[in-house]
Amino acid sequence: MNALNTMLLIANTFVDLCDKMPLKKISISDIVERTGKNRKTFYYHFENKDYLINWIFRYDLGLALRDTFSEGALLYENASEDSLSQFPYYVTQKSGVRSLDHSMFFECFSKTLEGKRKFYTQALLDNSPCSLRNYLYDLYLPTLKNDIYLILSNRYLPAENVQFLAEFYTCAFLYYFIRRCCTQPHVTNLIGHAGPFANIIHNSLEMEIREAQLRRNL
């Protein structure tokens, strides 16, 4: 069994256990007992349970992104020994010189959470420092900041304004999905009926930046 298959066995066993008992009560011993592996094998691939949760998300989202976008549109972290870096986590999809259309990215993000809804609901309820929701914030804050610079396209905006916009819109996009996933069990389509607002994060960023530029030029 190669490394990826071993990791998937551990990951799928963990997800299956989450259907039967609370995620917080599942121990490493529970996981390895079900897989027939040992603790050494677990820790060879995963630092701890939090890392395993993050890995499952990255694997699931990576599959969804690869099924939806061309390889040229996908974004990866810098290659490293960290197994997460092999999976794409975001895209750059331009719709104009200063416009981005990431509506299909948010669709993929939604479908990823829907695919293992019970598991991700439990994972996202945790707000400890190494939790999935805090990992996602740290992962997507730099990408939203980079999107802002792409939209600016050499136009000037003070760094503190860029930082504010990046933090605000990262929180907006993540909290929308976290809240619907965790507190609205009757909702099956997490992205909702976005329709013409499917790209609202980036459309709103463009509008705010455009208005800021107009105010500076008056």
Residue, then its C-alpha position, 0 to 999 in steps of 0.5 A: m500500500n503506497a503512502l497516499n492509500t495509507m493516508l486515505l485509509i486513515a482519513n476515511t476511517f476517521v470520517d466513518l468514526c465521526d458518523k458514530m461518535p463525536l469527533k472530539k471523543i475519537s482518539i488516535s487509538d480508535i483510528v489505528e485500531r480500525t485501520g489495522k495500522n499502528r500509532k507509528t504509521f499514523y504519526y509518520h503521515f499526520e502530526n496529530k488529529d488536527y492535521l488529519i482534519n486539515w488534510i482531509f479538507r485539502y484532499d477533498l477540495g483539491l479533487a473538486l478543484r481539479d475536476t472543475f478547473s484547468e491546471g493552469a488556473l489552480l493555486y498551490e502552496n510552495a512545494s515542500e515536504d508538507s503533504l498538504s502542498q500537493f493539493p490545490y486550494y484556490v484558483t485565479q480565474k480572471s474575467g478582465v484586466r482587473s476582474l476576477d470571477h471565482s464563483m466556481f471556486f465557491e461552488c467547489f468549496s460548498k460541495t466539499l463541505e456538503g460531501k462530508r457534511k456531518f464530519y465538517t460540521q463537527a470539525l468547524l464547530d471547534n474554535s481552538p487555535c489549531s482548528l479547521r476554521n482557524y486553519l482556513y482563515d490563515l490559508y485564505l487571508p493571503t490569497l484574498k490579499n493577493d486578489i486585491y492586488l490583482i484587482l488594483s493592478n498597479r493602482y495605489l491603495p494604502a497597505e492598511n486598507v488592503q489588509f482591512l479588506a482582506e481580513f473583512y472578506t476572508c471572514a465574510f466568505l468563511y463565516y457564511f459557509i461555517r454558519r450554514c454548515c454548522t447551524q442550519p442542518h436543513v440547508t443542503n445547498l450551502i452556497g444557497h441561491a446565489g444566482p447573480f451574486a455568486n461572485i459577490i466577494h470579488n465583485s464587491l472588492e472591485m466596487e469598493i476599490r473603484e470607489a476608493q480610487l474615485r474618491r482619491n481622484l476627486 
